[in-house]
Each structure stands twice: as C-alpha cells, then as structure tokens.
Amino acid sequence: MIEVVRDQESVPQRTRRTWLRILLVGLALWLATVVIIFLTGNPNLIPTLVLLGSFLVPVTFVAWAFERRDTGELTAGLVFSTFLTGGVLGVLGASVLEAYLLDPSPWLFFGVGLIEEAVKLVALMVLTRHLQTRSLRDGMILGAAVGFGFAAFESAGYAFTALFTVDGLSIVQLVQTELIRGLLAPVGHGLWTAILGGVLFAASRRGHGRFAITGRLILAYLGVSVLHGLWDSMHSIALYLTLQLTEGEQLRPSPQGWLVEPSVEQVNLFSVMQWAGLAIISIIGIAWLFVLWRRSAGAGRVVPPVPVPPSWRGAEA
C-alpha cells in the first residue's frame, strides 16, 4: 500500500495572507461608511454599516484559520457554508430555546451558555457529518466558522438594536456597539466553538456520518458553557463585588426597578473588575485553544487517503 504522509502540497500556499487584505479593505470601507453617514445623514447606508461592522472581524478570523487547514477536504465553500448556515441555525435555535426554557434568575446567563454552545455544536455536527477525514485542527477551524457566524449575526442584531434610542436614531451608539463587539469577537463565540470542534473531531477521526459523544467532549462542552456564562454575567458579578467592597450609596428601589447611584470610586472599581474578569476568561479560553492547536501540530496533519489503482497492487507486493 502507498502510505500517505504529511503533504504540504495538499493545501495551497499560505503566503498570500488573504485574511489581512480582508481586514484592511473591510476596515477602510467601514470607516468610509461611518464618515459618509455622518456627513450626509443618509439612512440608506445604515444596513451597510451594520453588516460591515458585524461581519468584518468574524470573517477575517475565519479566513486566517482557513489558511492553516489540514486537508484538501476543507474547502472554501465548506467553510463559507458552515459560517453562514451554522451561524443562522445557531442564532435561530438559541432564540427559540432561550425563549421557552429560560426564566429570569441568577443562573440565567449560564443557561444561555449551555443552550448556545449546544446549538452551535449540533449545527457543526450536522454540517460536517459527510467529511471523510476529521482532524483536530480542521475541527477547530470549522468550529470557529460556526462560532464566528453566530457572533456576526448576533452582533448585527445588537448593532441594529443600539440604533434606536428614546431620542431617535443614534449612529454614535451603533458605532460604539460595533467597535466593542468587534474588539471582543475573537475571544467569544468563535473561540469557544473552536475548542468544541477540535475535541469533537479528535474523537471522530473517520467520517461515517456519526460523531462520537465522549466524556471528554461532554466536559469540554460544560467547560466552554461555564466560560460563556461567566462572560455574559461579568457585568452583574463586577457590580456585586463593587458594592461589597465599597461603602456609600448602595442599591435603592425605584419605579423602574433597582438602581444604583455610584461614587467615582465605585465606577472606577466596577470598570476594573469587569474588564479584569473578561481578560481572565479570555486568557483561559486562549490557553485551552493553544493547547489543542499544539496537540494538532504534534499529532501530524493528515490528508484523505488516496485510492490505489488495482494495477498497482501487484507491483507493491
């Protein structure tokens, strides 16, 4: 038999840095759109601004990951369909399940984490069930595609919602929302689902339409769901810790609910705690992803087996 080893020629040359061109061109177009909207006040440009700002960072990171794929089976068309279809299915599935299964409680965001990571994982399984070779690295790339697709559509929704205020349309709030979510996108949905995708594919290296649900996959799912829940609830955690560590005006009831009148010290402490918490969660997720990525490199990348013509078999013997 002809043994197939690591084949650098199976994957196109990666020196073109398509992801960098996507980032620079997309950023220039987004900035131009922002400037023209403020100069002209043309509301017809708002959808362009929302889509560019929401999809730029997710698409860039997916393109970067795609250039580091393992097998020729991982095509641009597959990654694009996984990004688009997986993102839409994830957003729709999460919306339905969260509406019917979740009620306001201190554990609300952990429920959100469990639901959203589950629907993204299921979407990944459905969209990649026909792959014949499932390497750890390709699983991470396809998982990132689903996660970043989810993040892009979710960010578009948040940006569109931020546009509407009690005083009318606010382009400033829309731009601020896109900037914040764009900066945080690399350490959110794409990161968590990339981890799940790598663990999933590592347990199911050969594609037969079914994935192996292993104990390691379940633990990974619970782990990324906890990171997700902590990320979403960090605002509340930072607020609670700030009130516990400072003196002065605390929570007080009002017709609109529970409000807080913070001091300057409380505002500063709250900001530090919130961003420090998000940084710690990000570091944990990145370190986890890095370990998986190193493991994929250490294991040696693979390509799909090449069929051997019958006429060769006698010569091999």
N, C-alpha and C positions, 0 to 999 in steps of 0.2 A: 504494500500500500504506500501511496505517496503521503508523507506526513506534512501537514500544513502547519507552518510555524508563523511566528510574528511577521507580518507582511506590511512593510511601510508603504508599498505601492498600492495597497488596497484602499487607502484613504488619500484623497487629493492633497497636494502640498498645502501647508497651513501658513505660508508666509505672507499671504495676501492681506490678512487682518481685516476681513470684511466687517467684523464687529466694530472696529474703530471707525471705519467710514460711516457705518450706520449711526453711530453715536454722534459724530461730528456734524454730519449732514442733518440728522434729525434735530440736534440741539440748535443749529443755525435756523432751521425752519421754524422751530417752536419760538425762538426769540423774535424772529421776524414777525410771526403771527401776533405775539404779545404786543410788540411795538405798534403794528398797524391797527390793532383793535383799539389801543389807547388813543391813537392819532385820529382815527376815523369814527370810532364808536359803532362800527358795523357789526350788528348782532349775528349776521350770517356766518361770521368767522368763528363763532363760539364752538360749534361742533369740531372744527379743525383743531382748535386749541385744546379741547378736551381729549380728543383722540391722540394727538401728537404727544401731549404731556403724559398721558396714561400708559401709552404703549412703548415709548422710546426706551426707557431703561429695561423693561422686561424683554423686549425684542433684542436689544443689544446683548444682554447676558445669555440669552438662548443662542444667539449667533456665536458668541465666544465659546460656549460649551460645545456647540456642534463642530467647531473646528478641531476639537480634541476627542472626537468619537473613536470607537474601537473598530467597528466593522462597516463594510460597504453596504450592509443591510440597513444601516441607519442613514436614510436619505433625507435630503432637504424637504421633500414632500411629506415624508412621515413626520418629521419634527414640526413642520408647519401645521399639519392637520392635528397633531397632538396638542400643540399650543392653542389652536383655535377651538377645536371641538372639546378638548379636555377642559379648557377654561370656561366655556359656556355651560357644559354639563355640570361642572363643579359649582358654579355660581347658582344655577337653577336648582340643583339638588340641595345645596346648603340652604337656600332661601325657603324651600318647601319644608325641609325637616326642622329648621330652626323655628319656623312659624308654628308648627304643630307640637313640637316636643319640648320647647324651652319656655320657662316662665321666669320673671324677674326674681333673682336670688343672688346671694354672694358667690355662688358657683356658676353663674350664667356663662361667663367667658370660657370656663373650662369645658362646659357643654358645647359651646361654639367650636372650640378647638377639636374636640372629639368628632363632631359632625363634619366639619370642613375637611379635616385630614382624611376622614373615612371616604367622603365622596370623591376627593381627588385621587385617592388610592384606587378606588373602584374604577374611576374613569381611566386611569393609567392601565389597569388590567384589561379593560375592555378594548382599548385602542391598540394595545401591543400584543394581544393574545396570539396573533398569527406569526410572530417572529420566530425564526428557526434557531437563532443563536441569541442568548441573553447574557451579556457580560455585565459585570458590576458597574463598569463605567458607563456603558450605554444606558443602563437603568437609571443612573444618576442624571444623565443628560435628558432622557425622556421624562423623568420625574420633574426635573426643573422646568421643562417645557410646559407640563400641565400646571405646575405651581405658578409660573410666571404668567401663563394665560389667565389663570384665576385672578392673580393680582392685577393684571391690566384691566380686565372688565370690572373688577371691584373698584379700582381707583377711578375709572371713568364715572362710575355711579357716585362716588364720594365727591368728585370734582363737580359734577353736574348739580348735586345737592347743595354744595357750598356756594354755588352761583346765586341762589335765592336767599335773600335776607328780608327782614321786616321793612327795610328801607328801599327794597327793589333789587335789581340785579347788581352783583358785586364781582367785577372781574378781578379785583385785588384778592378777594378770598379764594376765588377759583385758582389763581396763580399760586397763592401760598399753599393751598392744599396739594396741588400737583408737585410743587417743589419738595414739600415734606415727604409725601408718599413716594416720590421718585428717588429721593436720597435713601429712604428706608427699605425700598423694594428688594435690594439684594439680600437682605437678612430677614426676609419674611417668608411668604408662601413658597417662593422658588427654592429657597434653602431647605425648608422642612420637607417638601415633597421630593427633592433630590435625594435626601437621606433615605426616605422610604423607598424610592425607586431603586436605589442601589442595593438595599437589603433584600427587596423583593426579587430582583433579577439574580442576585448572588445565590438565592435559594432555589432558583428555577433556571438553570443554565441552558437546558434544552427546551425548545418551544414545542409543546404538544397541545396548545390551546388551553392548558390549565396551569395555574400558578400554585406553588406550594405555600400553604399558610403555616409557617413555622413559629416556634416560640420566640425566636429572635425577631421575626417580623412583627409579632404582636407587641413585644417590648419596645421595638423601635416606634411603632405606631403610638403607643402610650407615651413614650418619651417626647416625640415631636408635638403631640397634643398638649402635653403639660407646658412645653416651651411656648406653644401658641397661646394657651390660656393665660400664662404669666405675662406674655407680651400685651395681650388685649386688656388685661386688668391692671397693668402697671400704673395707670393714672390713678385708680382707686387705691392701690397699695401705697403709692407715694403720698397721696392725700392723707390716708390713715396714719402713716408713720410720721408725717409732718405735724399733725395735730397731737400725736402722742409725745413728741419730743419738744414741743414748744408750748409756751404759755401765752395767755391773752385771749383774744376773741376766738371762740370755737364755733361749732355749727349752731345755727339757730333756725327755728321753724319760720316759714313764711307761706302765704297762699300759693306760691309757685313750687313749694317743696322745701328741701333743706338747702340753705345757702351758707356760704362761709365768707366772712369779711377778713381777709388775710392781712397780716402785717407785712412789711417789707422783708423781714427775716423769714417769715413763713413762705412767701413767694419764692425767695432765693433757695431755701432749703427744699421746697417742693420740686423745683426745676432740676436741682442737682440730683435728687433721689430718683426722679422719673427717668432722666437720661442715663444715670448710672445703672439703673435696673435694666433698661433696654440694652445698654452696652454689654452687661454681663450675660444676658440671654443670647445676644448676638455672638459673643465670644464662644459660648458653649456650643451653639449650633455650628459655627465655622470650624471649631476644633473637631467636632464629630464628623463633619463633611470632609475635612482634611485627612482624617484617619482612614475613612473609606476610600478617598481618592488615592492615597498612598498604597492602600491594600490592592486597589485595582491595578496600579502600576507594577507592584511586586509580583502579582499573580501572572503577569504577562498578558498582553491583549491578544484577542483571538479574532479569526475571520471565519466565515462559514465554510464547512468542508467542501472541497472541490470534488465533484464526481469523477471517478476514474473510468475511462472507456474500457469496455470488455477486452479490446485488443491489447491493452497494456498489461493485463493481469499475468499472462504467461511470461512476459519479459521480466516482471517483478519477481516471480518465483525463481 
